Structure formats: structure tokens, C-alpha cells
Amino acid sequence: MKINEKDPNILLERTLFGKSSKANEVQQGGTKAQEASQAAPLDSVDISEKARTLQKLTQLVSAETEVRTERVLALQKEIEAGTYQPNAEQIAEKLVRSTLLDNTL
């Protein structure tokens, strides 16, 4: 088997590390920039499923920017008048669900 007159050690080094030593460059007559462009491994990013889900949820929440002005004004009036009576059970339930959701994601 012929390897195009190149040293197999150089090919192995280039394949494994994406570069070759200075002595090998001189032997081949190549430059470091040429070798780097030919043998440099590509960068990659792997996003976990959890991160993808969190990203989708964040996009959905940010898309829901609708403010119910009438509801906000009504609540402000109730608070100012001292007649606002929040449902403690609903608040506790939403806090627990939110905490569980945060821990799950």
C-alpha cells in the first residue's frame, strides 16, 4: 500500500490532532496556515434536550407580552380600596407548581 510519499506518522498526527510538527512541515514543504486550514477540526455545540425545552418555553413566554390593562387597573383599585382578597390556596398551588416545574427543567 502506497501513501502518496508521505510519512504515515505525519498523516496520523494530522488526523488525530489537526496539526503537524514544525519538522514535518519542513519535510513536506507546507506552511502551518495551509495545514491548519486543511486539517483543523470543526467546532460544534451540543444542546441538551432540557436546554431546548427551556429555550422553547422562554420563547413562548416572551411572545405572550399582552398586558390585560383592564384587569391591572381593577386590581389596583381593589388594593387601594382595601377590598382585594387574594385566594391563598390558589397562590400556594401556583408557587408549588412553579417550583416543581423549575426543578424538573
DOPA-254622 format. One record per atom (N, C-alpha, C): residue number from 1; residue in three letters; z, x, y negated. Coordinates in nm, 3 decimals. Example, Ala and Ser with C-alpha at 12.3 -4.5 7.8 and 13.67 -1.06 7.14 Angstrom:
# residues 2
{n:1&res:ALA&c3:0.780&c1:1.319&c2:0.569} .
{n:1&res:ALA&c3:0.780&c1:1.230&c2:0.450} .
{n:1&res:ALA&c3:0.780&c1:1.320&c2:0.330} .
{n:2&res:SER&c3:0.708&c1:1.285&c2:0.225} .
{n:2&res:SER&c3:0.714&c1:1.367&c2:0.106} .
{n:2&res:SER&c3:0.787&c1:1.290&c2:-0.003} .
***
This chain:
# residues 105
{n:1&res:MET&c3:0.000&c1:0.084&c2:0.117} .
{n:1&res:MET&c3:0.000&c1:0.000&c2:0.000} .
{n:1&res:MET&c3:0.000&c1:0.089&c2:-0.123} .
{n:2&res:LYS&c3:-0.091&c1:0.062&c2:-0.214} .
{n:2&res:LYS&c3:-0.103&c1:0.141&c2:-0.336} .
{n:2&res:LYS&c3:-0.045&c1:0.061&c2:-0.453} .
{n:3&res:ILE&c3:0.031&c1:0.129&c2:-0.539} .
{n:3&res:ILE&c3:0.095&c1:0.062&c2:-0.652} .
{n:3&res:ILE&c3:0.034&c1:0.111&c2:-0.783} .
{n:4&res:ASN&c3:-0.094&c1:0.112&c2:-0.793} .
{n:4&res:ASN&c3:-0.166&c1:0.147&c2:-0.916} .
{n:4&res:ASN&c3:-0.116&c1:0.275&c2:-0.982} .
{n:5&res:GLU&c3:-0.090&c1:0.377&c2:-0.902} .
{n:5&res:GLU&c3:-0.047&c1:0.508&c2:-0.950} .
{n:5&res:GLU&c3:0.076&c1:0.504&c2:-1.040} .
{n:6&res:LYS&c3:0.162&c1:0.408&c2:-1.021} .
{n:6&res:LYS&c3:0.287&c1:0.403&c2:-1.097} .
{n:6&res:LYS&c3:0.403&c1:0.427&c2:-1.002} .
{n:7&res:ASP&c3:0.505&c1:0.488&c2:-1.054} .
{n:7&res:ASP&c3:0.623&c1:0.518&c2:-0.977} .
{n:7&res:ASP&c3:0.694&c1:0.388&c2:-0.940} .
{n:8&res:PRO&c3:0.723&c1:0.361&c2:-0.814} .
{n:8&res:PRO&c3:0.791&c1:0.237&c2:-0.776} .
{n:8&res:PRO&c3:0.928&c1:0.223&c2:-0.840} .
{n:9&res:ASN&c3:0.995&c1:0.334&c2:-0.868} .
{n:9&res:ASN&c3:1.126&c1:0.327&c2:-0.934} .
{n:9&res:ASN&c3:1.113&c1:0.271&c2:-1.075} .
{n:10&res:ILE&c3:1.005&c1:0.305&c2:-1.144} .
{n:10&res:ILE&c3:0.981&c1:0.254&c2:-1.279} .
{n:10&res:ILE&c3:0.957&c1:0.103&c2:-1.273} .
{n:11&res:LEU&c3:0.876&c1:0.060&c2:-1.176} .
{n:11&res:LEU&c3:0.849&c1:-0.083&c2:-1.162} .
{n:11&res:LEU&c3:0.976&c1:-0.160&c2:-1.131} .
{n:12&res:LEU&c3:1.060&c1:-0.104&c2:-1.043} .
{n:12&res:LEU&c3:1.185&c1:-0.170&c2:-1.009} .
{n:12&res:LEU&c3:1.277&c1:-0.178&c2:-1.131} .
{n:13&res:GLU&c3:1.287&c1:-0.067&c2:-1.205} .
{n:13&res:GLU&c3:1.372&c1:-0.067&c2:-1.324} .
{n:13&res:GLU&c3:1.322&c1:-0.167&c2:-1.427} .
{n:14&res:ARG&c3:1.192&c1:-0.173&c2:-1.447} .
{n:14&res:ARG&c3:1.134&c1:-0.266&c2:-1.543} .
{n:14&res:ARG&c3:1.157&c1:-0.411&c2:-1.499} .
{n:15&res:THR&c3:1.145&c1:-0.436&c2:-1.371} .
{n:15&res:THR&c3:1.166&c1:-0.572&c2:-1.320} .
{n:15&res:THR&c3:1.311&c1:-0.614&c2:-1.331} .
{n:16&res:LEU&c3:1.402&c1:-0.526&c2:-1.295} .
{n:16&res:LEU&c3:1.544&c1:-0.560&c2:-1.296} .
{n:16&res:LEU&c3:1.604&c1:-0.563&c2:-1.435} .
{n:17&res:PHE&c3:1.567&c1:-0.467&c2:-1.519} .
{n:17&res:PHE&c3:1.634&c1:-0.452&c2:-1.648} .
{n:17&res:PHE&c3:1.545&c1:-0.480&c2:-1.767} .
{n:18&res:GLY&c3:1.417&c1:-0.500&c2:-1.745} .
{n:18&res:GLY&c3:1.326&c1:-0.529&c2:-1.855} .
{n:18&res:GLY&c3:1.299&c1:-0.410&c2:-1.943} .
{n:19&res:LYS&c3:1.325&c1:-0.290&c2:-1.893} .
{n:19&res:LYS&c3:1.300&c1:-0.170&c2:-1.974} .
{n:19&res:LYS&c3:1.283&c1:-0.052&c2:-1.880} .
{n:20&res:SER&c3:1.247&c1:0.061&c2:-1.935} .
{n:20&res:SER&c3:1.239&c1:0.183&c2:-1.857} .
{n:20&res:SER&c3:1.301&c1:0.296&c2:-1.936} .
{n:21&res:SER&c3:1.335&c1:0.402&c2:-1.868} .
{n:21&res:SER&c3:1.399&c1:0.514&c2:-1.935} .
{n:21&res:SER&c3:1.298&c1:0.590&c2:-2.020} .
{n:22&res:LYS&c3:1.347&c1:0.672&c2:-2.112} .
{n:22&res:LYS&c3:1.261&c1:0.747&c2:-2.203} .
{n:22&res:LYS&c3:1.171&c1:0.842&c2:-2.125} .
{n:23&res:ALA&c3:1.224&c1:0.906&c2:-2.020} .
{n:23&res:ALA&c3:1.144&c1:0.999&c2:-1.941} .
{n:23&res:ALA&c3:1.029&c1:0.926&c2:-1.873} .
{n:24&res:ASN&c3:1.054&c1:0.807&c2:-1.824} .
{n:24&res:ASN&c3:0.950&c1:0.729&c2:-1.760} .
{n:24&res:ASN&c3:0.844&c1:0.684&c2:-1.860} .
{n:25&res:GLU&c3:0.885&c1:0.656&c2:-1.983} .
{n:25&res:GLU&c3:0.788&c1:0.617&c2:-2.085} .
{n:25&res:GLU&c3:0.691&c1:0.729&c2:-2.113} .
{n:26&res:VAL&c3:0.744&c1:0.849&c2:-2.122} .
{n:26&res:VAL&c3:0.659&c1:0.965&c2:-2.149} .
{n:26&res:VAL&c3:0.562&c1:0.985&c2:-2.035} .
{n:27&res:GLN&c3:0.609&c1:0.968&c2:-1.909} .
{n:27&res:GLN&c3:0.523&c1:0.981&c2:-1.793} .
{n:27&res:GLN&c3:0.408&c1:0.881&c2:-1.799} .
{n:28&res:GLN&c3:0.435&c1:0.760&c2:-1.839} .
{n:28&res:GLN&c3:0.334&c1:0.655&c2:-1.839} .
{n:28&res:GLN&c3:0.250&c1:0.658&c2:-1.965} .
{n:29&res:GLY&c3:0.296&c1:0.724&c2:-2.068} .
{n:29&res:GLY&c3:0.222&c1:0.726&c2:-2.193} .
{n:29&res:GLY&c3:0.240&c1:0.599&c2:-2.274} .
{n:30&res:GLY&c3:0.338&c1:0.516&c2:-2.239} .
{n:30&res:GLY&c3:0.362&c1:0.391&c2:-2.310} .
{n:30&res:GLY&c3:0.470&c1:0.408&c2:-2.415} .
{n:31&res:THR&c3:0.481&c1:0.308&c2:-2.500} .
{n:31&res:THR&c3:0.587&c1:0.310&c2:-2.601} .
{n:31&res:THR&c3:0.692&c1:0.209&c2:-2.564} .
{n:32&res:LYS&c3:0.808&c1:0.225&c2:-2.622} .
{n:32&res:LYS&c3:0.918&c1:0.134&c2:-2.592} .
{n:32&res:LYS&c3:0.886&c1:-0.008&c2:-2.638} .
{n:33&res:ALA&c3:0.822&c1:-0.023&c2:-2.751} .
{n:33&res:ALA&c3:0.787&c1:-0.156&c2:-2.803} .
{n:33&res:ALA&c3:0.690&c1:-0.228&c2:-2.709} .
{n:34&res:GLN&c3:0.593&c1:-0.154&c2:-2.656} .
{n:34&res:GLN&c3:0.497&c1:-0.215&c2:-2.563} .
{n:34&res:GLN&c3:0.569&c1:-0.263&c2:-2.437} .
{n:35&res:GLU&c3:0.657&c1:-0.178&c2:-2.385} .
{n:35&res:GLU&c3:0.727&c1:-0.213&c2:-2.263} .
{n:35&res:GLU&c3:0.819&c1:-0.333&c2:-2.285} .
{n:36&res:ALA&c3:0.886&c1:-0.336&c2:-2.400} .
{n:36&res:ALA&c3:0.978&c1:-0.445&c2:-2.427} .
{n:36&res:ALA&c3:0.903&c1:-0.577&c2:-2.437} .
{n:37&res:SER&c3:0.786&c1:-0.575&c2:-2.498} .
{n:37&res:SER&c3:0.710&c1:-0.699&c2:-2.511} .
{n:37&res:SER&c3:0.655&c1:-0.746&c2:-2.378} .
{n:38&res:GLN&c3:0.630&c1:-0.653&c2:-2.288} .
{n:38&res:GLN&c3:0.574&c1:-0.690&c2:-2.159} .
{n:38&res:GLN&c3:0.680&c1:-0.728&c2:-2.057} .
{n:39&res:ALA&c3:0.798&c1:-0.664&c2:-2.063} .
{n:39&res:ALA&c3:0.894&c1:-0.681&c2:-1.955} .
{n:39&res:ALA&c3:1.024&c1:-0.749&c2:-1.998} .
{n:40&res:ALA&c3:1.040&c1:-0.782&c2:-2.124} .
{n:40&res:ALA&c3:1.166&c1:-0.840&c2:-2.170} .
{n:40&res:ALA&c3:1.185&c1:-0.980&c2:-2.111} .
{n:41&res:PRO&c3:1.302&c1:-1.007&c2:-2.056} .
{n:41&res:PRO&c3:1.327&c1:-1.141&c2:-2.003} .
{n:41&res:PRO&c3:1.341&c1:-1.242&c2:-2.117} .
{n:42&res:LEU&c3:1.304&c1:-1.364&c2:-2.089} .
{n:42&res:LEU&c3:1.313&c1:-1.470&c2:-2.190} .
{n:42&res:LEU&c3:1.455&c1:-1.524&c2:-2.196} .
{n:43&res:ASP&c3:1.499&c1:-1.559&c2:-2.316} .
{n:43&res:ASP&c3:1.630&c1:-1.620&c2:-2.333} .
{n:43&res:ASP&c3:1.623&c1:-1.766&c2:-2.291} .
{n:44&res:SER&c3:1.733&c1:-1.814&c2:-2.238} .
{n:44&res:SER&c3:1.736&c1:-1.955&c2:-2.200} .
{n:44&res:SER&c3:1.875&c1:-2.012&c2:-2.224} .
{n:45&res:VAL&c3:1.881&c1:-2.142&c2:-2.242} .
{n:45&res:VAL&c3:2.007&c1:-2.212&c2:-2.263} .
{n:45&res:VAL&c3:2.015&c1:-2.324&c2:-2.162} .
{n:46&res:ASP&c3:2.131&c1:-2.337&c2:-2.100} .
{n:46&res:ASP&c3:2.152&c1:-2.445&c2:-2.004} .
{n:46&res:ASP&c3:2.263&c1:-2.534&c2:-2.057} .
{n:47&res:ILE&c3:2.229&c1:-2.657&c2:-2.091} .
{n:47&res:ILE&c3:2.325&c1:-2.751&c2:-2.146} .
{n:47&res:ILE&c3:2.378&c1:-2.838&c2:-2.033} .
{n:48&res:SER&c3:2.509&c1:-2.848&c2:-2.024} .
{n:48&res:SER&c3:2.570&c1:-2.925&c2:-1.916} .
{n:48&res:SER&c3:2.545&c1:-3.075&c2:-1.936} .
{n:49&res:GLU&c3:2.561&c1:-3.148&c2:-1.829} .
{n:49&res:GLU&c3:2.543&c1:-3.294&c2:-1.834} .
{n:49&res:GLU&c3:2.645&c1:-3.356&c2:-1.929} .
{n:50&res:LYS&c3:2.765&c1:-3.302&c2:-1.929} .
{n:50&res:LYS&c3:2.871&c1:-3.351&c2:-2.017} .
{n:50&res:LYS&c3:2.830&c1:-3.333&c2:-2.164} .
{n:51&res:ALA&c3:2.773&c1:-3.219&c2:-2.196} .
{n:51&res:ALA&c3:2.730&c1:-3.192&c2:-2.334} .
{n:51&res:ALA&c3:2.615&c1:-3.284&c2:-2.373} .
{n:52&res:ARG&c3:2.522&c1:-3.309&c2:-2.281} .
{n:52&res:ARG&c3:2.410&c1:-3.401&c2:-2.309} .
{n:52&res:ARG&c3:2.461&c1:-3.542&c2:-2.337} .
{n:53&res:THR&c3:2.557&c1:-3.587&c2:-2.257} .
{n:53&res:THR&c3:2.615&c1:-3.721&c2:-2.277} .
{n:53&res:THR&c3:2.684&c1:-3.729&c2:-2.411} .
{n:54&res:LEU&c3:2.761&c1:-3.627&c2:-2.445} .
{n:54&res:LEU&c3:2.832&c1:-3.624&c2:-2.573} .
{n:54&res:LEU&c3:2.732&c1:-3.623&c2:-2.689} .
{n:55&res:GLN&c3:2.623&c1:-3.550&c2:-2.673} .
{n:55&res:GLN&c3:2.520&c1:-3.546&c2:-2.777} .
{n:55&res:GLN&c3:2.456&c1:-3.684&c2:-2.796} .
{n:56&res:LYS&c3:2.427&c1:-3.753&c2:-2.686} .
{n:56&res:LYS&c3:2.368&c1:-3.886&c2:-2.695} .
{n:56&res:LYS&c3:2.464&c1:-3.984&c2:-2.762} .
{n:57&res:LEU&c3:2.591&c1:-3.977&c2:-2.724} .
{n:57&res:LEU&c3:2.690&c1:-4.065&c2:-2.785} .
{n:57&res:LEU&c3:2.705&c1:-4.038&c2:-2.934} .
{n:58&res:THR&c3:2.704&c1:-3.912&c2:-2.972} .
{n:58&res:THR&c3:2.714&c1:-3.876&c2:-3.113} .
{n:58&res:THR&c3:2.595&c1:-3.930&c2:-3.191} .
{n:59&res:GLN&c3:2.476&c1:-3.922&c2:-3.132} .
{n:59&res:GLN&c3:2.357&c1:-3.976&c2:-3.198} .
{n:59&res:GLN&c3:2.366&c1:-4.127&c2:-3.214} .
{n:60&res:LEU&c3:2.415&c1:-4.195&c2:-3.110} .
{n:60&res:LEU&c3:2.428&c1:-4.340&c2:-3.117} .
{n:60&res:LEU&c3:2.529&c1:-4.381&c2:-3.224} .
{n:61&res:VAL&c3:2.640&c1:-4.311&c2:-3.231} .
{n:61&res:VAL&c3:2.743&c1:-4.344&c2:-3.329} .
{n:61&res:VAL&c3:2.692&c1:-4.317&c2:-3.470} .
{n:62&res:SER&c3:2.624&c1:-4.206&c2:-3.489} .
{n:62&res:SER&c3:2.574&c1:-4.174&c2:-3.623} .
{n:62&res:SER&c3:2.463&c1:-4.270&c2:-3.665} .
{n:63&res:ALA&c3:2.393&c1:-4.330&c2:-3.570} .
{n:63&res:ALA&c3:2.289&c1:-4.427&c2:-3.603} .
{n:63&res:ALA&c3:2.351&c1:-4.558&c2:-3.651} .
{n:64&res:GLU&c3:2.475&c1:-4.586&c2:-3.609} .
{n:64&res:GLU&c3:2.546&c1:-4.707&c2:-3.648} .
{n:64&res:GLU&c3:2.622&c1:-4.683&c2:-3.779} .
{n:65&res:THR&c3:2.550&c1:-4.672&c2:-3.888} .
{n:65&res:THR&c3:2.614&c1:-4.646&c2:-4.017} .
{n:65&res:THR&c3:2.632&c1:-4.773&c2:-4.098} .
{n:66&res:GLU&c3:2.606&c1:-4.885&c2:-4.036} .
{n:66&res:GLU&c3:2.617&c1:-5.013&c2:-4.105} .
{n:66&res:GLU&c3:2.764&c1:-5.041&c2:-4.140} .
{n:67&res:VAL&c3:2.790&c1:-5.065&c2:-4.265} .
{n:67&res:VAL&c3:2.925&c1:-5.099&c2:-4.311} .
{n:67&res:VAL&c3:2.928&c1:-5.249&c2:-4.338} .
{n:68&res:ARG&c3:3.024&c1:-5.315&c2:-4.276} .
{n:68&res:ARG&c3:3.039&c1:-5.458&c2:-4.298} .
{n:68&res:ARG&c3:3.122&c1:-5.478&c2:-4.424} .
{n:69&res:THR&c3:3.055&c1:-5.479&c2:-4.535} .
{n:69&res:THR&c3:3.120&c1:-5.484&c2:-4.665} .
{n:69&res:THR&c3:3.211&c1:-5.606&c2:-4.679} .
{n:70&res:GLU&c3:3.163&c1:-5.720&c2:-4.632} .
{n:70&res:GLU&c3:3.243&c1:-5.842&c2:-4.642} .
{n:70&res:GLU&c3:3.374&c1:-5.827&c2:-4.566} .
{n:71&res:ARG&c3:3.368&c1:-5.770&c2:-4.448} .
{n:71&res:ARG&c3:3.488&c1:-5.754&c2:-4.364} .
{n:71&res:ARG&c3:3.584&c1:-5.655&c2:-4.429} .
{n:72&res:VAL&c3:3.532&c1:-5.546&c2:-4.485} .
{n:72&res:VAL&c3:3.616&c1:-5.446&c2:-4.551} .
{n:72&res:VAL&c3:3.688&c1:-5.508&c2:-4.671} .
{n:73&res:LEU&c3:3.614&c1:-5.585&c2:-4.751} .
{n:73&res:LEU&c3:3.675&c1:-5.650&c2:-4.868} .
{n:73&res:LEU&c3:3.782&c1:-5.750&c2:-4.827} .
{n:74&res:ALA&c3:3.755&c1:-5.825&c2:-4.721} .
{n:74&res:ALA&c3:3.852&c1:-5.924&c2:-4.674} .
{n:74&res:ALA&c3:3.980&c1:-5.855&c2:-4.625} .
{n:75&res:LEU&c3:3.966&c1:-5.746&c2:-4.554} .
{n:75&res:LEU&c3:4.083&c1:-5.673&c2:-4.507} .
{n:75&res:LEU&c3:4.162&c1:-5.612&c2:-4.623} .
{n:76&res:GLN&c3:4.090&c1:-5.561&c2:-4.723} .
{n:76&res:GLN&c3:4.158&c1:-5.506&c2:-4.841} .
{n:76&res:GLN&c3:4.241&c1:-5.614&c2:-4.911} .
{n:77&res:LYS&c3:4.184&c1:-5.732&c2:-4.924} .
{n:77&res:LYS&c3:4.256&c1:-5.843&c2:-4.988} .
{n:77&res:LYS&c3:4.380&c1:-5.881&c2:-4.908} .
{n:78&res:GLU&c3:4.366&c1:-5.887&c2:-4.774} .
{n:78&res:GLU&c3:4.480&c1:-5.922&c2:-4.689} .
{n:78&res:GLU&c3:4.590&c1:-5.817&c2:-4.701} .
{n:79&res:ILE&c3:4.552&c1:-5.690&c2:-4.702} .
{n:79&res:ILE&c3:4.651&c1:-5.583&c2:-4.713} .
{n:79&res:ILE&c3:4.723&c1:-5.590&c2:-4.848} .
{n:80&res:GLU&c3:4.646&c1:-5.610&c2:-4.956} .
{n:80&res:GLU&c3:4.704&c1:-5.619&c2:-5.090} .
{n:80&res:GLU&c3:4.797&c1:-5.740&c2:-5.102} .
{n:81&res:ALA&c3:4.761&c1:-5.850&c2:-5.039} .
{n:81&res:ALA&c3:4.841&c1:-5.971&c2:-5.046} .
{n:81&res:ALA&c3:4.960&c1:-5.966&c2:-4.950} .
{n:82&res:GLY&c3:4.960&c1:-5.869&c2:-4.859} .
{n:82&res:GLY&c3:5.069&c1:-5.858&c2:-4.762} .
{n:82&res:GLY&c3:5.058&c1:-5.955&c2:-4.647} .
{n:83&res:THR&c3:4.939&c1:-6.010&c2:-4.626} .
{n:83&res:THR&c3:4.920&c1:-6.107&c2:-4.517} .
{n:83&res:THR&c3:4.848&c1:-6.049&c2:-4.396} .
{n:84&res:TYR&c3:4.812&c1:-5.922&c2:-4.403} .
{n:84&res:TYR&c3:4.740&c1:-5.860&c2:-4.291} .
{n:84&res:TYR&c3:4.838&c1:-5.835&c2:-4.177} .
{n:85&res:GLN&c3:4.806&c1:-5.891&c2:-4.060} .
{n:85&res:GLN&c3:4.890&c1:-5.874&c2:-3.942} .
{n:85&res:GLN&c3:4.803&c1:-5.825&c2:-3.827} .
{n:86&res:PRO&c3:4.798&c1:-5.693&c2:-3.810} .
{n:86&res:PRO&c3:4.715&c1:-5.639&c2:-3.701} .
{n:86&res:PRO&c3:4.774&c1:-5.671&c2:-3.565} .
{n:87&res:ASN&c3:4.687&c1:-5.681&c2:-3.465} .
{n:87&res:ASN&c3:4.729&c1:-5.710&c2:-3.328} .
{n:87&res:ASN&c3:4.765&c1:-5.576&c2:-3.261} .
{n:88&res:ALA&c3:4.893&c1:-5.553&c2:-3.241} .
{n:88&res:ALA&c3:4.941&c1:-5.426&c2:-3.186} .
{n:88&res:ALA&c3:4.886&c1:-5.399&c2:-3.046} .
{n:89&res:GLU&c3:4.870&c1:-5.502&c2:-2.965} .
{n:89&res:GLU&c3:4.816&c1:-5.483&c2:-2.829} .
{n:89&res:GLU&c3:4.672&c1:-5.434&c2:-2.833} .
{n:90&res:GLN&c3:4.591&c1:-5.494&c2:-2.919} .
{n:90&res:GLN&c3:4.451&c1:-5.451&c2:-2.931} .
{n:90&res:GLN&c3:4.441&c1:-5.307&c2:-2.979} .
{n:91&res:ILE&c3:4.524&c1:-5.271&c2:-3.076} .
{n:91&res:ILE&c3:4.523&c1:-5.135&c2:-3.128} .
{n:91&res:ILE&c3:4.564&c1:-5.036&c2:-3.019} .
{n:92&res:ALA&c3:4.670&c1:-5.067&c2:-2.946} .
{n:92&res:ALA&c3:4.717&c1:-4.979&c2:-2.838} .
{n:92&res:ALA&c3:4.610&c1:-4.965&c2:-2.730} .
{n:93&res:GLU&c3:4.547&c1:-5.077&c2:-2.694} .
{n:93&res:GLU&c3:4.442&c1:-5.073&c2:-2.592} .
{n:93&res:GLU&c3:4.325&c1:-4.984&c2:-2.635} .
{n:94&res:LYS&c3:4.283&c1:-4.997&c2:-2.760} .
{n:94&res:LYS&c3:4.171&c1:-4.916&c2:-2.810} .
{n:94&res:LYS&c3:4.209&c1:-4.768&c2:-2.817} .
{n:95&res:LEU&c3:4.333&c1:-4.739&c2:-2.854} .
{n:95&res:LEU&c3:4.378&c1:-4.600&c2:-2.857} .
{n:95&res:LEU&c3:4.378&c1:-4.538&c2:-2.717} .
{n:96&res:VAL&c3:4.427&c1:-4.615&c2:-2.619} .
{n:96&res:VAL&c3:4.429&c1:-4.565&c2:-2.481} .
{n:96&res:VAL&c3:4.287&c1:-4.545&c2:-2.430} .
{n:97&res:ARG&c3:4.201&c1:-4.641&c2:-2.454} .
{n:97&res:ARG&c3:4.061&c1:-4.627&c2:-2.409} .
{n:97&res:ARG&c3:3.994&c1:-4.507&c2:-2.474} .
{n:98&res:SER&c3:4.018&c1:-4.490&c2:-2.603} .
{n:98&res:SER&c3:3.960&c1:-4.376&c2:-2.674} .
{n:98&res:SER&c3:4.009&c1:-4.244&c2:-2.618} .
{n:99&res:THR&c3:4.138&c1:-4.238&c2:-2.588} .
{n:99&res:THR&c3:4.195&c1:-4.115&c2:-2.531} .
{n:99&res:THR&c3:4.137&c1:-4.088&c2:-2.393} .
{n:100&res:LEU&c3:4.128&c1:-4.191&c2:-2.311} .
{n:100&res:LEU&c3:4.069&c1:-4.175&c2:-2.178} .
{n:100&res:LEU&c3:3.924&c1:-4.132&c2:-2.185} .
{n:101&res:LEU&c3:3.851&c1:-4.189&c2:-2.278} .
{n:101&res:LEU&c3:3.710&c1:-4.154&c2:-2.295} .
{n:101&res:LEU&c3:3.697&c1:-4.009&c2:-2.340} .
{n:102&res:ASP&c3:3.781&c1:-3.966&c2:-2.433} .
{n:102&res:ASP&c3:3.777&c1:-3.828&c2:-2.480} .
{n:102&res:ASP&c3:3.810&c1:-3.732&c2:-2.367} .
{n:103&res:ASN&c3:3.908&c1:-3.766&c2:-2.284} .
{n:103&res:ASN&c3:3.947&c1:-3.680&c2:-2.172} .
{n:103&res:ASN&c3:3.840&c1:-3.677&c2:-2.063} .
{n:104&res:THR&c3:3.768&c1:-3.786&c2:-2.047} .
{n:104&res:THR&c3:3.663&c1:-3.793&c2:-1.946} .
{n:104&res:THR&c3:3.542&c1:-3.712&c2:-1.987} .
{n:105&res:LEU&c3:3.505&c1:-3.721&c2:-2.112} .
{n:105&res:LEU&c3:3.390&c1:-3.648&c2:-2.162} .
{n:105&res:LEU&c3:3.431&c1:-3.507&c2:-2.192} .
***
